[in-house]
Amino acid sequence: MGGQFRPAVKLRQLAVNAKGYGSARQHPPREGAALLQGRGVCGRCGGRLQVRYRSGRGRNEVWYVCWRAAASRGAPSCQSIAGGPVDAAVGALIGRVVTPAAIELALEVRKEIQQRANEADRLRSRTVQRAEQEAELARQRYLMVDPHNRLVADSLEADWNQKLRSLAAAREEFEHQRANQSAGLDEASLERLSTLAADFQRLWNDDHTPARERKRMVAHIVEDVTLVKLPDDGVTRVHVRFKGGRTETLTTSNPKSSAEMVKTAPDLVAVIDALLDDHVYEEIAEILNQENRRPGGSAWPGREDDRFTRRRVEYIVHAYQLRSRYERLRARGMLTAKELAARLGVSVWTLANWAERGLLVRHAHNGHSYLFEDPGPNPPTKSPSRQSKSPDPAPSCTQEQLAPDSLIETGRGVV
């Protein structure tokens, strides 16, 4: 008997293995690492995605490409999607779905459906019983009529025929619904299903399972997977349709290029921008290191331990055209040492003395230069007795020549 069905099985297998762009055709599992081979669907044109392998970054990378528009109309390809993140997300989903707990839940649902089907079967059986009773009453009424009263006899006969037709329709509907109901599972079948789920988990999670076998396992569970790449958002939408009709939607991140991998994250740039209001480069680098933040260059292999430095922070400020600390203080009305000294008629040495004694408020805009707050209408003044007892330390030199770099502003901004 088995030999009689072998040609039909072969023809069915050949139909499944048929290659092409048709949506109903699926490629046979091969040795490649692409998990969705033959099951990926383009979310833009609806065609089947082709699998391409590319050597890069020290390994073979999987790509799902839609070339239907290019092959048929000479138009650009719809999508080119990296398969690594997609395969990982789909594999994790299958690992979560096919578990003993999920099988038990599905069986409980099946039992509930079976109970409701049995209740509906009882209701249909009662309908058939009522139709039988009505047909029997119609038959008795016809048999009890006077044969000479032909008008009444014809009416009762027609009513009997109508009841018989209703009975036949009720029986046909009952048999049809019963045939469509799936048979219940016995205890042995339930135990086999639970064992199958546990074995599936062990086989799926085994690193030695060949890629071809994984694809065959997916073929029994997943109908198809529709992929939609969203380049502006940097993600890919993955819509998984299972054999039973259930659907799941996943979101995966598109792999970044080498330049994007080492690029400073936008949220980190925003943090540095906020810290510039109150801190200089050295302080910002120390704060970022204390928060265990890493610069973009730490994404390179072997540089995972890189930390922020003053030069790194300064580079980010210039690269992203952030306002410098000097510009922010000047916008708040801060004055350089030379400007404030000229306004108050004192030397920059006196300003430094007053700042150290707390008479003036100064703010650092880099590691060694300051800007001063305007003291307003009541600035500090020099004591005349102090001036007479404490002449200038070097009358032969100007105050600007003696003033340290920390007090002289050149107006060039951040050093």
C-alpha positions in Angstrom: 0.0 0.0 0.0 2.8 2.4 0.8 4.2 2.1 -2.7 0.9 3.3 -4.2 1.2 6.7 -2.5 4.9 7.2 -3.1 4.5 9.0 -6.5 1.9 11.4 -5.0 4.3 12.2 -2.1 7.1 12.8 -4.6 5.0 15.1 -6.7 3.9 17.1 -3.6 7.5 17.4 -2.5 8.6 18.6 -5.9 5.8 21.2 -5.8 7.0 22.5 -2.4 10.6 22.6 -3.6 9.8 24.5 -6.8 11.8 27.7 -7.0 10.5 31.1 -8.3 9.1 34.4 -7.3 5.6 33.2 -6.8 4.2 33.8 -3.3 2.9 30.2 -3.1 6.3 28.7 -3.8 8.8 28.1 -1.0 12.5 27.0 -1.3 13.6 23.7 0.2 15.8 24.1 3.3 19.5 24.4 2.5 22.7 24.6 4.5 22.9 28.4 4.7 22.4 30.3 8.0 19.3 32.3 6.8 16.5 31.1 9.1 13.7 32.6 7.0 14.8 31.1 3.7 11.7 30.7 1.5 9.5 32.3 4.2 10.4 35.9 4.1 7.9 38.3 2.4 8.6 41.8 1.3 6.4 44.2 3.1 6.3 46.7 0.2 5.5 44.7 -2.9 4.4 41.3 -1.4 7.1 39.3 -3.2 9.3 36.6 -1.8 12.6 37.8 -0.4 15.7 36.3 -1.8 18.7 35.3 0.5 22.1 36.7 -0.1 25.3 36.1 1.8 28.1 38.6 2.2 31.5 38.3 3.9 32.1 41.1 6.2 33.4 41.9 9.7 35.1 38.5 9.9 31.9 36.4 9.2 29.3 35.6 6.6 26.4 38.0 6.9 22.8 37.1 5.9 20.8 39.6 3.9 17.1 39.4 2.7 16.8 41.2 -0.6 13.7 42.0 -2.7 14.8 42.2 -6.4 11.4 41.6 -7.9 11.0 45.3 -9.1 14.6 45.3 -10.5 14.1 42.0 -12.3 10.6 42.8 -13.8 10.7 46.5 -14.4 14.4 47.5 -14.0 13.4 49.6 -11.0 15.5 49.9 -7.8 15.2 47.0 -5.4 12.5 47.4 -2.7 14.4 46.4 0.4 17.7 45.1 1.5 17.5 43.9 5.2 20.2 42.5 7.4 19.2 39.0 8.4 21.1 38.7 11.7 18.8 40.8 14.0 15.7 39.4 12.2 16.7 35.8 12.6 17.6 36.3 16.2 14.2 37.9 17.0 12.2 35.2 15.2 14.3 32.4 16.8 13.7 33.9 20.3 10.0 34.1 19.5 9.7 30.5 18.4 11.6 29.5 21.5 9.0 31.3 23.7 6.0 30.0 21.8 6.8 26.3 21.6 7.1 25.4 25.2 5.3 22.8 27.4 3.4 25.6 29.1 2.2 26.9 25.7 1.2 23.4 24.7 -0.8 23.0 27.9 -2.5 26.3 27.4 -3.4 25.4 23.8 -4.8 22.1 25.0 -6.9 23.8 27.6 -8.3 26.1 24.9 -8.9 23.1 22.7 -10.8 21.4 25.5 -13.0 24.5 26.0 -13.7 24.6 22.3 -14.6 20.9 22.3 -17.0 21.4 25.2 -18.7 24.2 23.4 -18.9 22.1 20.2 -20.5 19.3 22.2 -23.0 21.7 23.6 -23.8 22.9 20.1 -24.1 19.2 19.0 -26.7 18.6 21.7 -28.7 21.6 20.6 -28.7 20.4 17.0 -29.7 16.9 18.2 -32.7 18.5 20.0 -33.6 20.3 16.8 -33.6 16.9 14.9 -35.8 15.4 17.7 -38.3 18.2 17.4 -38.4 17.8 13.6 -39.0 14.0 14.0 -41.9 14.6 16.5 -43.5 17.2 14.2 -43.2 14.8 11.2 -44.7 12.0 13.3 -47.6 14.2 14.4 -48.2 15.2 10.8 -48.2 11.6 9.7 -50.7 10.6 12.4 -53.0 13.5 11.4 -52.9 12.4 7.8 -53.7 8.8 8.7 -56.7 9.8 10.9 -58.4 11.9 8.2 -61.5 10.7 6.4 -60.5 9.4 2.9 -63.6 10.9 1.4 -62.7 14.4 2.5 -60.1 14.9 -0.2 -59.4 18.6 0.5 -58.5 18.0 4.1 -56.5 14.9 3.2 -54.5 16.8 0.5 -53.7 19.7 3.0 -52.5 17.2 5.7 -50.5 15.3 3.1 -48.7 18.5 2.0 -48.0 19.4 5.6 -46.6 16.0 6.3 -44.3 16.3 3.2 -43.1 19.7 4.4 -42.3 18.2 7.9 -40.4 15.4 6.2 -38.3 17.8 4.2 -37.6 19.8 7.4 -36.5 16.7 9.1 -34.2 15.7 6.3 -32.6 19.1 6.3 -32.1 19.0 10.1 -30.5 15.6 9.9 -28.2 16.7 7.0 -27.1 19.8 9.0 -26.5 17.7 12.0 -24.3 15.2 10.2 -22.5 18.0 8.4 -21.6 19.9 11.6 -20.6 16.7 13.3 -18.3 15.7 10.5 -16.6 19.1 10.6 -15.9 18.9 14.4 -12.3 17.8 15.1 -11.9 14.8 17.3 -10.8 15.1 20.8 -7.4 14.1 22.0 -6.9 11.2 24.3 -4.5 11.1 27.3 -1.7 9.4 25.3 -1.9 12.1 22.6 -1.7 14.8 25.3 1.4 13.2 26.8 3.1 12.9 23.4 2.5 16.6 22.7 4.0 17.6 26.0 7.0 15.4 25.4 7.3 16.8 21.8 7.4 20.4 23.2 10.2 19.6 25.6 12.2 17.8 22.9 11.7 20.7 20.6 13.2 23.1 23.1 16.2 20.9 23.6 16.8 20.6 19.9 16.1 24.2 19.1 18.5 25.5 21.8 21.3 23.0 20.9 24.2 24.8 19.2 25.0 21.7 17.2 21.6 21.6 15.5 22.3 22.2 11.7 20.7 25.2 10.1 18.8 23.0 7.7 17.0 21.2 10.6 16.2 24.6 12.2 14.5 25.7 8.9 12.5 22.5 8.8 11.3 23.1 12.3 10.3 26.6 11.4 8.4 25.3 8.4 6.1 23.3 10.7 5.3 26.4 12.8 5.6 29.5 10.7 3.6 30.2 7.6 5.6 33.3 6.5 7.3 36.4 7.9 6.7 39.8 6.4 9.6 42.4 6.7 9.2 46.1 6.5 12.4 48.2 6.8 12.1 51.7 8.2 15.4 53.5 7.5 14.4 56.8 9.1 13.7 55.0 12.4 16.6 52.6 12.1 14.3 49.6 12.8 12.6 46.8 10.9 9.1 45.6 11.5 8.8 41.8 11.6 5.3 40.4 11.2 5.2 36.6 11.9 2.2 34.6 10.8 2.0 31.1 12.3 0.4 28.0 10.8 -2.8 28.3 12.9 -3.4 31.9 11.9 -1.9 33.6 15.0 0.3 36.7 14.3 3.1 38.4 16.2 4.8 41.7 15.4 8.4 42.3 16.4 10.7 45.3 16.1 14.5 44.8 15.4 17.2 47.4 15.2 19.1 47.7 11.9 22.8 47.2 12.2 24.9 50.3 12.1 27.8 51.1 9.9 31.3 51.6 11.3 30.9 55.4 11.4 27.5 55.1 13.1 28.9 52.7 15.7 31.5 55.1 16.9 29.3 58.2 16.6 28.4 59.9 19.9 24.8 59.1 20.9 22.4 62.0 20.7 21.4 61.7 24.3 25.0 61.9 25.4 25.5 65.1 23.3 22.4 66.6 25.1 24.0 65.7 28.5 27.2 67.5 27.6 25.2 70.5 26.3 23.4 70.8 29.6 26.6 70.4 31.6 28.3 73.2 29.8 26.1 75.7 31.6 27.9 75.0 34.9 31.1 73.1 34.2 34.4 73.2 32.2 35.7 70.4 30.0 37.7 68.7 32.7 34.8 68.7 35.1 32.4 67.4 32.4 34.8 64.5 31.6 35.0 63.6 35.2 31.2 63.6 35.7 30.7 61.4 32.6 33.3 58.9 33.8 31.7 58.8 37.2 28.4 57.9 35.5 30.1 55.1 33.6 29.4 56.7 30.2 31.7 55.7 27.4 32.8 57.7 24.3 31.9 56.6 20.8 35.4 55.2 20.2 34.8 52.5 22.9 32.7 50.6 20.3 35.9 49.5 18.5 37.3 46.1 19.6 39.9 46.4 22.2 38.9 49.9 23.3 36.1 49.0 25.6 37.8 50.7 28.5 38.2 54.1 26.9 37.2 57.1 29.1 36.3 60.7 28.5 39.1 63.3 28.6 39.1 67.1 28.2 40.1 66.7 24.5 37.2 64.3 23.8 34.7 66.7 25.4 36.2 69.6 23.5 36.0 67.6 20.2 32.3 66.8 20.8 31.5 70.5 21.5 33.2 71.6 18.3 31.9 68.7 16.2 28.3 69.2 17.1 28.6 73.0 17.1 27.6 73.4 20.8 27.9 76.8 22.4 31.1 77.0 24.4 31.3 77.7 28.1 32.8 81.1 27.3 30.0 82.0 25.0 27.4 81.0 27.5 29.0 83.1 30.3 29.3 86.1 28.0 25.6 85.7 27.1 24.8 85.9 30.8 26.6 89.3 31.1 30.0 88.1 32.5 33.0 90.4 32.0 36.6 89.6 31.4 39.3 90.6 33.9 40.5 93.5 31.7 37.0 94.8 31.1 36.1 94.8 34.8 39.5 96.2 35.9 39.0 99.1 33.5 35.5 99.8 34.7 36.5 99.8 38.4 39.9 101.5 37.9 41.9 98.8 39.5 44.4 96.2 38.4 43.7 92.6 37.6 45.7 91.6 40.7 43.2 93.5 42.8 40.3 91.6 41.1 42.0 88.3 41.8 42.4 89.4 45.5 38.8 90.4 45.8 37.6 87.1 44.1 39.6 85.0 46.6 38.2 87.0 49.5 34.6 86.5 48.1 34.0 90.1 47.2 33.6 89.3 43.5 32.1 86.2 41.9 34.0 84.6 39.1 33.3 81.6 36.8 35.9 79.5 35.1 35.3 79.0 31.3 38.3 76.7 30.9 40.9 75.1 33.1 42.8 78.4 33.8 40.7 81.4 32.8 37.7 83.2 34.4 34.9 85.6 33.7 33.6 87.9 36.4 30.0 88.8 37.4 29.3 92.5 37.2 29.2 93.8 40.9 26.6 96.4 40.0 26.3 99.9 41.5 28.1 99.0 44.8 31.5 97.4 43.8 34.2 96.8 46.4 36.8 99.6 46.8 40.4 99.7 47.7 41.3 101.0 51.1 43.4 104.3 50.9 45.5 103.2 53.9 46.2 99.9 52.3 47.3 101.6 49.1 49.8 103.8 51.0 51.2 100.9 52.9 51.2 98.5 50.1 52.6 100.0 46.9 52.6 98.1 43.7 55.1 95.3 43.9 57.0 96.4 40.7 56.4 100.0 39.6 58.8 99.5 36.7 56.4 96.9 35.1 52.8 97.3 34.1 50.0 95.4 35.9 49.2 93.5 32.8 52.8 92.3 32.4 52.7 91.0 36.0 49.2 89.5 35.8 49.1 85.7 35.4 47.4 84.1 32.4 44.5 83.2 34.6 43.5 86.8 34.9 44.2 88.2 31.4 41.5 87.6 28.7 42.4 87.9 25.1 38.8 87.6 23.9 39.5 84.5 21.9 37.1 82.3 23.8 37.9 78.8 24.8 41.5 77.7 24.6 
